[in-house]
Amino acid sequence: MRKSWVILILLSIFIIVSGIRIYYAFETNYFSDNDAYFTLRQVEYIKEHFVPLYDDPLSFGGRVYVFLPLFHYILAIFAKIFSPIVIAKVLPNIFASTIVFAVYLLVQDITKNEEIAIFTSIFSAFIPVYFYTTLNTISVYSVVIPLTVLLLYLFINIEQEINLTYFLLAIILFMLTHTSVILLILSLIVYLILIKIEDFKLNRSEIEITLFSAFIMLWMYLLIFKKAFLKHGLSFIWQNMPIKYAAAYFHQISIWQAIYQIGIIPFILGIFIIYYYLFNLKDKKVYLLISFVMTTTVLLWLRLIKLELALIYLSVMLVILFGIAYHHLNNYIRTTKVSRLETTFFFLICIVFVLSSILPSISLANKSVSESTEPSLVDDLIKIKELTPTDARIGAPINDGHLVAYFAQRKNFGDTNFLFLDDANEVVKDIDELYTTVSKIKATEILHKNGINYVLFTPNTKKEYNLEELKFVDKECFSETELWVTTLYKNKCVIIKSMIVK
């Protein structure tokens, strides 16, 4: 196939996929993940002040928080020209769609078959879990997943000097974007070990670039996260996450749930090709992909990586391995008496792909839109900004924390960024007790202890705690303001020696 045709086809796939993503993203004015509003705050702050908001006056009533800022800087640069919300809707979806180019390069390099590489790139664009997670969330995964695949392609061609330069530049940018670069470097180390076990000749360039990348990563992350590591110890690995939320972030799922989120064809043929290459064929390039799958699986089993991220990485690697498996199966069919069934086999794969990948992706896209922040809730939070003083701290569940900080622009009780907190478990315990207690004294003690002036009762509160109203509220200590879908309670009492005083 002519190179110009390949470029045209890939660009067409990219434009179509980007168009579908952006269409669904603009089906709602808001985002499906509350963490997106933390990203928006950072983007808007960088746009105005050119530095990240590390000293956050609103999160947990005011605290210091450290994160990797490159993704936020990229969005902030474009937000200088367009609305930050428009950029946050469009740019991550464009980034996520670039996976078609990265997957094409890697599969074509391994199989030397352009048609199969293009076919596989289409598969990669409709991985259900990847499509859902990066659609309407301002997710950094939209950058790091394509970047990971590109780095794997550059690594297997590292002997070319230009690829070495690109690899070093890309991996340093990766280190400034997201800590999942640790997974990539661990996978490269596992790859070197696997190559040694299989008696392949070790490439000096591969060894040097792996060790250099590991050293730079350790040095950089010690500089950035040293204080967090000294403060939290091993719990730093889990981002100092309270026990209540750690179970949800690092839980495991059934094999059937994994198949649904990955796609049945990539899952089955991906597993097949791993077995086939480990016990029959030997290929260094495929071993690199197998090493990545093995490393991700072990980290997931040890609960050292979020389930969501692990599923995305496993999905992408299995899709690439599917392309290799399809290449072998296609070549095998051509050598048999049923070679005339090659076209039939292709159409069968396409039908199953539509049923198991495209349709689930579209279904999850609709789900993502339905999960976006309700406009009436946003209106209420903006109204709360008018009803409360600028130094007010508002009690709300953890999952509403970023909404309070972004729309109401008031201090929250807590949010999902737990790093550098001395008492993350205690804060979560206080929030849970506040919304479940029937005791006015207990509730007032919690509010006084944490400097909370107002308590917010939202639709999310009703769902999370299975409540219709706050049971401790009375007219003596709390004034009530009914809004569209929320209720704001102002605390009028304080605790003095276990006595309530107005």
RACORBEL-V744515 format. One line per field, one symbol per residue. ss: DSSP state (H for helix, E for strand, C for the rest). phi: phi as a letter, one per 40 degrees, with the letter a starting at -180 (. if undefined). burial: I if it has 24 or more other ideal C-beta (glycine too) atoms within 12 Angstrom, else O. A space follows every 10 residues. Layout:
# RACORBEL-V744515
ss: ???
phi: ???
burial: ???
This chain:
# RACORBEL-V744515
ss: CCHHHHHHHH HHHHHHHHHH HHHHHCCCCC CCCCHHHHHH HHHHHHHHHC CCCCEECCHH HCEECCCCCH HHHHHHHHHC CCCHHHHHHH HHHHHHHCHH HHHHHHHHHH HCCHHHHHHH HHHHHCCHHH HHHCCCCCCC HHHHHHHHHH HHHHHHCCCC HHHHHHHHHH HHHHHCCCCC HHHHHHHHHH HHHHHHHCCC CCCHHHHHHH HHHHHHHHHH HHHHHHHHHH HHHHHHHHCC CCHHHHHHHC CCCCHHHHHH HHCHHHHHHH HHHHHHHHHC CCCHHHHHHH HHHHHHHHHH HCCCCCHHHH HHHHHHHHHH HHHHHHHHHH HHHHCCCCHH HHHHHHHHHH HHHHHHHHHH HHHHHHHHHH CCCCHHHHHH HHHHHHHCCC CCEEECCHHH HHHHHHHHCC EECCCCCCCC CCCHHHHHHH HHHHHHCCCH HHHHHHHHHH CCCEEEECHH HHHHHCCCCC CCCCCCCEEE EECCCCEEEE ECCEEECCEE EC
phi: .ccccccccc cccdcccccc ccdccccbcb bcbccdcccc dcccccdcbg bccccccbcf ghacabacbc dccdcccccc bbcdcccccc cdccdccccc cccddccccc cfbcccccdc ccdccbcdcc cccbcbbfcc cccccdcccc ccccccbccc dccccccccc ccccccbacc dccccccccc ccccccccgc cccccccccc cccccccccc ccccbdcccc cbgccddcff ccddcccccb cbbccccccc cchccdcccc ccccccccbb cbaccccccc cccccccccc ccfbacddcc cccccccccc cddcccdccc cccccbcbcc cdcccccccc cccccbbccc cccccccccc ccdcdcccdc ccccdccbcc ccbbcaddcb ccccccccfb cbcaaccccg ccbdcccccc cccdcbcbcc ccccccccdb gccbbbbbdc cdccbfbbac cccaccbbcb bcbcbbbbbc cbbbbbfgbc bc
burial: OOOOOOOOII OOIIOOIIOI IIOIIOOIOI IIIIIIIIII IIIIIIIOOO OIIIOIOIII IOIOIIIIII IIIIIIOIIO OOOIIOIIII IIIIIIIIII IIIIIIIIII IOIIIIIIII IIIIIIIIII IIIIIIIIII IIIIIIIIII IIIIIIIIOO OOIIOOIIOI IOIIIIIIII IIIIIIIIII IIOIIOOOOO OOIOOIOOII OOIIOIIOOI IOOIIOOIOO OIOOOIIIII IIOOIIOOII OOOOOOOIII IIIIIIIIII IOIIOOIOOO OOIIIIIIII IIIIIIIOII OOOIIIIIII IIIIIIIIII IIIIIIIIII OOOOOOOOOO OOOOOOOOIO OIIOOIIIOI IOOIIOOIIO IIIIOOIIOI IIIIIOIIOO OIIIIIIIII IIIIIIIIII IIIIIIIIII IOOIOOIIOI IIIIIOIOOI IOIIIIIIII OIIIIIIIII IOOOIOIOOI OIIOOOIIOI OOIOOIIIII IOIOOOOOOI OO
